């Protein structure tokens, strides 16, 4: 199979007939062998019944329905698991992504050997309350991930080599940072393609302002897990040792200063316990010890995890 089109959806009953018909038209024109995997993320508007109707006329349509709404990341993860195509295309169900972009995305994955191509909606039809925070997050993600050639990490229109989606896990709300997850998994040939952003034709957006807070927290999670997930002691141990060392130096300085005053019969103004630096040193020592123990416990958990030796293997003979 050439292409699997994975589409997560939530209450998009109005757009599904037009979207699936458009995708099928593009596939037939380019003689692609394809499937359309529709993941119904707990819709309540009759989307699942519509998928049943579409399936009767188009055998290339597949459907997966969640009992309740789990979120886009969960839908994508299940869709990736079900996809059988050599190239996987993801897009949103709201008709803001154009299926006409599929042939070029497919060509670049197959001919130019990219692992992942992410769409960039250079011209957007979103309100400023959405575009400005998005630009800030994209800037922060570029700096933290080192993927400097992407302008829009959260674009729903993306193309993947099959090996990529079969070797990554998307959870929480990590769908915004799939290129980062792919990079940490060892798939480093990541490209970008300018794509058309169409105005929403049906329904309303499903994302509120809370997604920006969650997105920032997810970015920190990806950065930490990707860099220190298999060696947490390197992070907590280093921070703990630094804090413990700084606190110890301060404490020794205070004690040495008092002993010097006593030895030279110099009248000191305050007791050690009356000095603010003493409490700063004490807190630093305690925090350092706690961070070190946290790293030690995290290391034990990482070594005992069932997937502690699960690494990305490209080939085997």
C-alpha positions as CSV (number, residue, x, y, z in Angstrom):
1,X,0.0,0.0,0.0
2,X,1.3,3.4,-1.0
3,X,-0.4,5.8,1.4
4,X,-2.4,5.7,4.6
5,X,-4.2,8.9,5.4
6,X,-4.8,9.1,9.2
7,X,-7.5,11.6,10.2
8,X,-8.4,12.1,13.9
9,X,-11.8,13.7,14.2
10,X,-14.2,15.0,16.9
11,X,-17.7,16.1,15.9
12,X,-16.9,16.7,12.2
13,X,-20.0,15.0,10.6
14,X,-20.6,17.8,8.1
15,X,-17.1,17.8,6.6
16,X,-16.5,14.0,6.3
17,X,-18.3,13.4,3.0
18,X,-16.5,16.2,1.2
19,X,-13.1,15.4,2.8
20,X,-13.2,11.7,1.9
21,X,-14.4,12.3,-1.6
22,X,-11.7,14.9,-2.2
23,X,-9.0,12.5,-0.9
24,X,-10.3,9.6,-3.0
25,X,-10.3,11.9,-6.1
26,X,-6.6,12.9,-5.5
27,X,-5.6,9.2,-5.0
28,X,-7.3,8.0,-8.1
29,X,-5.8,10.7,-10.2
30,X,-2.3,9.7,-9.1
31,X,-3.0,5.9,-9.2
32,X,-2.1,5.5,-5.5
33,X,-3.1,2.4,-3.6
34,X,-4.4,3.9,-0.3
35,X,-6.5,3.7,2.8
36,X,-8.3,6.4,4.8
37,X,-8.1,5.7,8.5
38,X,-10.7,7.8,10.4
39,X,-10.4,7.8,14.2
40,X,-13.6,9.0,15.9
41,X,-12.4,10.5,19.2
42,X,-15.8,10.1,21.0
43,X,-17.9,12.3,18.7
44,X,-21.5,12.9,19.7
45,X,-22.9,14.5,16.5
46,X,-23.3,11.3,14.4
47,X,-19.8,11.2,12.9
48,X,-19.5,7.5,13.5
49,X,-22.8,6.8,11.6
50,X,-21.5,9.0,8.8
51,X,-18.3,6.9,8.7
52,X,-20.5,3.8,8.3
53,X,-22.3,5.3,5.4
54,X,-19.1,6.4,3.7
55,X,-17.6,3.0,4.1
56,X,-20.5,1.4,2.1
57,X,-19.4,3.4,-1.0
58,X,-15.7,3.5,-0.4
59,X,-14.0,0.2,0.7
60,X,-10.7,2.1,1.2
61,X,-12.2,3.8,4.3
62,X,-11.5,2.4,7.7
63,X,-12.9,3.6,11.0
64,X,-11.9,3.4,14.7
65,X,-14.2,4.8,17.4
66,X,-13.3,5.7,20.9
67,X,-15.8,5.2,23.6
68,X,-15.1,8.7,24.9
69,X,-13.0,11.7,24.0
70,X,-9.3,11.0,24.7
71,X,-7.7,13.8,22.6
72,X,-5.8,14.1,19.3
73,X,-2.6,12.5,20.5
74,X,-4.4,9.3,21.5
75,X,-6.3,9.2,18.2
76,X,-3.0,9.7,16.2
77,X,-1.3,7.0,18.2
78,X,-4.0,4.4,17.5
79,X,-4.1,5.6,13.8
80,X,-0.4,5.1,13.4
81,X,-0.7,1.6,14.8
82,X,-3.4,0.7,12.3
83,X,-1.8,2.3,9.3
84,X,-0.4,0.0,6.7
85,X,0.9,2.3,4.0
86,X,4.5,2.9,3.2
87,X,3.9,6.6,3.7
88,X,1.5,8.0,6.3
89,X,-0.2,11.3,5.8
90,X,-2.0,13.0,8.7
91,X,-4.5,15.8,8.3
92,X,-7.3,17.4,10.3
93,X,-10.9,16.6,9.4
94,X,-12.1,20.2,9.3
95,X,-11.2,20.8,5.6
96,X,-8.5,23.4,6.6
97,X,-5.9,21.0,5.2
98,X,-6.0,20.4,1.4
99,X,-5.7,16.8,0.1
100,X,-4.1,18.3,-3.0
101,X,-0.9,18.5,-1.1
102,X,-0.7,14.7,-0.7
103,X,1.2,13.8,-4.0
104,X,4.0,16.2,-3.3
105,X,4.4,15.1,0.3
106,X,4.5,11.5,-0.9
107,X,7.1,12.3,-3.5
108,X,9.4,14.0,-1.1
109,X,9.2,11.1,1.4
110,X,9.8,8.5,-1.4
111,X,12.3,10.3,-3.7
112,X,14.1,12.6,-1.4
113,X,14.2,10.0,1.5
114,X,12.9,12.3,4.2
115,X,11.8,10.7,7.5
116,X,9.2,13.4,8.1
117,X,7.8,16.3,6.2
118,X,5.9,18.9,8.2
119,X,3.5,21.4,6.6
120,X,3.9,25.1,7.1
121,X,0.8,27.2,6.8
122,X,2.7,30.4,5.9
123,X,-0.6,32.2,5.3
124,X,-3.1,31.5,8.0
125,X,-6.8,32.3,8.5
126,X,-6.7,32.0,12.3
127,X,-7.4,34.9,14.7
128,X,-4.4,36.8,16.2
129,X,-5.2,35.2,19.6
130,X,-4.1,31.9,18.1
131,X,-1.4,32.9,15.7
132,X,0.8,35.0,18.1
133,X,1.0,32.3,20.8
134,X,1.6,29.7,18.1
135,X,4.6,31.7,16.8
136,X,6.0,31.9,20.4
137,X,5.7,28.2,20.9
138,X,7.3,27.4,17.6
139,X,10.2,29.7,18.4
140,X,10.7,28.0,21.8
141,X,10.4,24.6,20.3
142,X,13.0,25.4,17.7
143,X,15.5,26.6,20.3
144,X,14.9,23.6,22.7
145,X,14.8,20.9,20.0
146,X,17.5,22.1,17.6
147,X,15.1,21.6,14.7
148,X,15.7,25.0,13.2
149,X,14.2,24.4,9.8
150,X,10.6,24.1,10.9
151,X,8.3,27.1,11.2
152,X,5.2,25.2,12.4
153,X,5.5,22.2,14.5
154,X,1.8,21.9,15.2
155,X,0.5,21.8,11.6
156,X,-1.9,18.8,11.2
157,X,-0.7,18.1,7.7
158,X,2.4,15.9,7.8
159,X,3.9,13.0,6.0
160,X,5.9,10.2,7.6
161,X,8.0,7.3,6.5
162,X,6.3,4.2,7.8
163,X,9.2,3.3,10.1
164,X,8.8,6.7,11.9
165,X,5.2,6.1,13.1
166,X,5.9,2.5,14.0
167,X,8.7,3.5,16.4
168,X,7.3,6.5,18.2
169,X,4.6,6.9,20.8
170,X,2.3,9.9,21.0
171,X,0.5,10.5,24.3
172,X,-0.9,13.3,26.5
173,X,-1.0,16.3,24.1
174,X,2.4,15.5,22.5
175,X,1.0,15.6,18.9
176,X,2.2,19.2,18.8
177,X,5.8,18.0,19.0
178,X,5.8,14.9,16.9
179,X,8.9,16.2,14.9
180,X,10.7,16.5,18.3
181,X,9.7,13.0,19.3
182,X,10.8,11.6,16.0
183,X,14.2,13.3,16.3
184,X,14.8,11.9,19.8
185,X,13.9,8.5,18.3
186,X,16.8,8.9,15.8
187,X,14.8,10.0,12.7
188,X,16.7,13.2,11.9
189,X,16.0,13.9,8.3
190,X,13.1,16.3,8.8
191,X,11.9,18.7,6.2
192,X,9.2,21.3,5.7
193,X,6.7,22.1,2.9
194,X,4.6,25.2,2.5
195,X,0.9,24.1,2.4
196,X,-2.4,25.8,1.9
197,X,-4.4,26.8,4.9
198,X,-8.1,27.0,4.1
199,X,-10.7,28.8,6.2
200,X,-12.9,26.5,8.3
201,X,-16.0,25.6,6.4
202,X,-18.0,23.7,9.0
203,X,-18.2,23.5,12.8
204,X,-16.1,25.3,15.3
205,X,-12.5,24.9,16.6
206,X,-12.1,22.3,19.4
207,X,-9.0,23.9,21.0
208,X,-9.1,26.6,23.6
209,X,-6.5,28.8,25.3
210,X,-5.5,26.0,27.7
211,X,-3.7,24.2,24.9
212,X,-0.9,26.8,25.0
213,X,-0.2,26.1,28.7
214,X,-0.4,22.4,28.1
215,X,1.8,22.7,25.1
216,X,4.5,24.4,27.0
217,X,4.4,21.8,29.7
218,X,4.5,19.0,27.1
219,X,7.5,20.7,25.5
220,X,9.4,20.6,28.8
221,X,8.4,16.9,29.2
222,X,9.7,16.0,25.8
223,X,12.9,17.8,26.3
224,X,13.6,16.1,29.7
225,X,12.5,12.6,28.7
226,X,14.3,12.7,25.4
227,X,17.6,14.0,27.0
228,X,17.5,12.3,30.4
229,X,14.9,9.6,30.2
230,X,17.4,6.7,30.3
231,X,19.9,8.5,32.6
232,X,17.9,10.6,35.1
233,X,20.8,10.6,37.5
234,X,22.8,12.8,35.1
235,X,20.2,15.5,35.6
236,X,19.2,15.2,39.2
237,X,22.6,14.1,40.4
238,X,24.3,17.0,38.7
239,X,21.9,19.6,40.1
240,X,21.9,18.0,43.6
241,X,25.7,17.8,43.7
242,X,26.0,21.4,42.7
243,X,23.5,22.6,45.3
244,X,25.1,20.4,48.0
245,X,28.6,21.6,47.1
246,X,27.5,25.3,47.2
247,X,25.8,24.9,50.6
248,X,28.7,23.1,52.0
249,X,31.2,25.7,50.9
250,X,29.0,28.5,52.5
251,X,28.7,26.5,55.7
252,X,32.5,25.9,55.9
253,X,33.1,29.6,55.2
254,X,30.8,30.7,58.1
255,X,32.4,28.2,60.5
256,X,36.0,29.1,59.4
257,X,35.3,32.8,59.8
258,X,34.0,32.3,63.3
259,X,37.0,30.0,64.3
260,X,39.3,32.7,62.9
261,X,37.7,35.3,65.0
262,X,37.9,33.1,68.1
263,X,41.6,32.3,67.5
264,X,42.5,35.9,67.1
265,X,40.3,37.1,69.9
266,X,38.2,39.2,67.5
267,X,34.8,40.0,68.8
268,X,32.2,38.7,66.4
269,X,28.9,40.5,66.0
270,X,26.5,37.7,65.4
271,X,26.2,34.0,66.2
272,X,26.4,31.6,63.2
273,X,22.7,30.7,63.5
274,X,21.8,34.5,63.4
275,X,23.3,34.9,59.9
276,X,21.1,34.6,56.8
277,X,23.9,32.9,54.9
278,X,23.7,30.0,57.4
279,X,20.1,29.3,56.5
280,X,20.8,29.7,52.8
281,X,23.6,27.1,53.1
282,X,21.4,24.8,55.1
283,X,18.6,24.9,52.5
284,X,21.1,24.4,49.7
285,X,22.5,21.3,51.4
286,X,19.0,19.9,52.0
287,X,17.8,20.5,48.5
288,X,21.0,19.1,47.1
289,X,20.5,15.9,49.1
290,X,16.9,15.6,48.0
291,X,17.8,16.1,44.3
292,X,20.5,13.5,44.5
293,X,18.2,11.0,46.2
294,X,15.5,11.8,43.5
295,X,18.0,11.0,40.8
296,X,19.0,7.8,42.5
297,X,15.4,6.6,42.9
298,X,14.6,7.7,39.3
299,X,17.6,5.7,38.1
300,X,16.3,2.6,39.9
301,X,12.9,3.0,38.3
302,X,14.4,3.5,34.9
303,X,16.5,0.4,35.2
304,X,13.5,-1.6,36.5
305,X,11.1,-0.4,33.8
306,X,9.8,-3.1,31.4
307,X,11.0,-1.0,28.4
308,X,14.4,-0.1,29.9
309,X,16.2,-1.7,27.0
310,X,13.9,-0.7,24.2
311,X,16.0,1.2,21.7
312,X,15.3,2.2,18.1
313,X,16.8,-0.4,15.8
314,X,16.9,0.4,12.2
315,X,17.8,-3.0,10.8
316,X,18.6,-6.5,11.9
317,X,20.2,-9.5,10.1
